[in-house]
């Protein structure tokens, strides 16, 4: 049921330099990664998808604490990635031996045995070391006869008390950075004879606010840089190629780029960005509609052989309030698969016996969908800002209480309620925040090709949107938020 029409899966498989999957929340990043995992394992290439919990657990086990010093963080990230690659190697080591010639067999066995001890067993082989010797003098009883020993100062015949030194060695766990180089050398050698893929997901599902959080930004910058370095370093040829892949929300990348001058090129070169709002040529079905059609056709064998036009005419109306259906759905969303699926599921919940998505159903469920869309937006913003700041922004919109408004109307609200506002003391502070995350856009009147008057829009999240809003034009609230925030 996976949709491949946007070619993102093909790009991920064929372009080995791509190791970052990015996109807005709900654009299908994890689904793409899971499909990649499924197909690669089918093709006998060991592939595993990990979450943030795996990384945090590894950190706690190895260091006994969650926070790492900046000096150790990069080394630990490299160690974490290599040990996870090592697990995949051990579980699938037969593949390496089947590709190895007889002359390399013994060396390969040594490398795999070493990784197995480090990763799985954690036995006192390179995991523990002795920092010092503790020499203690101890009186040991040496018996040279059958007489019993008397622990006093006298010396009896056949009995001698000898002072002897006993060596006591204390072992402690060997830190991960002491075994890192050998681990790296072993992994690199083995990957000449087999391929593996490792995918890290949910690293952006952080428990704290990210924007301005130096600890998080530092960790993720290091994670991307280390992953890029490992991908450049591990063995890759026409027949054997391994990769470490990261999944991250696109809104997380901006604070990372702001904190590192060198990161932008790494991301630009290694990124596959999921963007469903790209313009399509006239006459072609929009990718989001193709995705829905794919799911419908594959959900029932009786529908499998129907073409796209037959599916659309059977299950969907042509327009909603005179607007072509796909345009209506795009206007009422951020152009994400999750938004469209939510919109259709709300209709299904209210009309379980219906056989077609009609214009009437889309209009009847606008309020419920709007509330759902608003909650999704809150969740996305919570990674960057406090709940108080988010709610203050929404409170100002409710006070304006219009779908379209001028800067002067915003200024009046800021002036009137200025003493009650904590985060938005000026008009610019408000519209910069709201425009950045698609809460508001710009709207203006223009003429179409036939000379008819129509409206033009600028949204930051669309490929044709301006980077900053125009103060001289009207602002407009996102269509999907209107029913949840405007009280008529």
C-alpha positions, 0 to 999 in steps of 0.5 A: 500500500506504499505510494512511490509516485513521488520517487522519494523511495527510489531516490533513497535506494539509488542515491547512497549519499542521501542519509537525512529524511526530512519534512514537516510533521505528518509528511510520511518520513517514518512510513518511508523509512519503515518501507525502506526497512521492509524492502531492504530486509526482503532483499537480504540487506539487514536493516533496522529502524531505531527510536530515541529510546534506544539511544537514551538507554544506550547512554544510560547503560554505558555512562550511568547518566543521561547528560554527557560532557561536550568533550565526550558527546561526539565520541559517544554518538560514534560509539552508539552508532557503531555498536548498533551496526555491530549488532546487525553484523553479529545477527547476520554474520553468515552473509559476511562469511559467504562473501569472504575468501578463504584467506580472509576467513580467520581475520574476519572471524577475529573481527566478528568475535571482538565485536560480539564481546564488546556489543553483546557479552560485555565480558572482561575483554577490552571492556575492563582494564586495571588502572593500578596494582594494589600491593598489600603485605600479608603474613601467609602461613607456610606449613612444612610439616604436620604441626599445627600453626600458632600465630605468635612470635615463636618459631617451632620445629617444622613450622615457619611463618613467612612474610609474603607480598600478595598482588591484588588487581582491581578491574573497572569498566573500560570507558567506551572511548578506549575501545572506539578505535578498534571497534571502528576498525573491525566494523569497517573491515567486516562491511567489505563483505556485507551490507547493513542499514541503520535508521535513527527515528524520533530523535526530534521527539525531545522532552524539552523545548528545542529552540534556544536549547544549547544541549539539544542543538549541540547533540543533534549537530554532533549526531548529523556530523558524526553520521556523515563522517561514518557514512563517508568512512565505511566501505562502499562499492558497487556490490557492498554499501552500508548506510546510517540514516537519520529522520528529522522534522524540517522545522528542527533543521533551522535552529541547527543551521543557525548554530553551525556554519558547516552543517548547512552543506552537509544537510543540503547534500544529504537530504531527501525532503518530503514536500507534497505541495509541489506544483504538478503539470496540468492534467496530472493527478496531484501526488496527494490524490494519487496516494489516497487512490493507491490506498483505496485500490490496494484495500480491496481486490475488487478495486485493484484493476480500476484506473485513477479516474474511476476511483475518483468518480466512484468515491469523491465529489468533483468540487467543494463549494465550487472549489476543485476537490484537491484544491479544497483539501490543500487549502484546508491543510499544510499539504501533508498526508496526515492532514488529508487522512485526518480530514477523510477519517472525520467524515467517515466517523460521522457518516459510516454508512455513506459510500462517497465523500460528498461536498456536503460531508466536507462542509459538515465536518469542518469544525471537528477537523479544524479542532484536530488540525489545531491540536496537531499544530500545538504539538508541532509548536511545543517543540520550539515554544512554551505552551504559554507563548503558543496560547498567547498567539492563538488568543490574539487571533481570537481577539482579532476574530477575522479571517482576513485583517490589516496590520492596523487591526493587529496593531489595535489589538496589541495596543489595547491588550499590551499590558496583558501580553508577555511574548508579543509586545509589537506587531512584528513579533506576532506576525513573524511568529505566526507567518513562520509556522503557517498560522497566517499568510498574506492575501491580495486580489489579482486578475487571472488569465481570463481577466476575472478577479481572484485572490492570491496567497503567500504561505511560508510552507509553500514553495511559491511563498515569500520568506517574510510577509508583506506588511502592506498587504492583508493578512489571512488566517489559515483556512483549516484554523478558521472554525476552531479560532473564529467565533461568528 
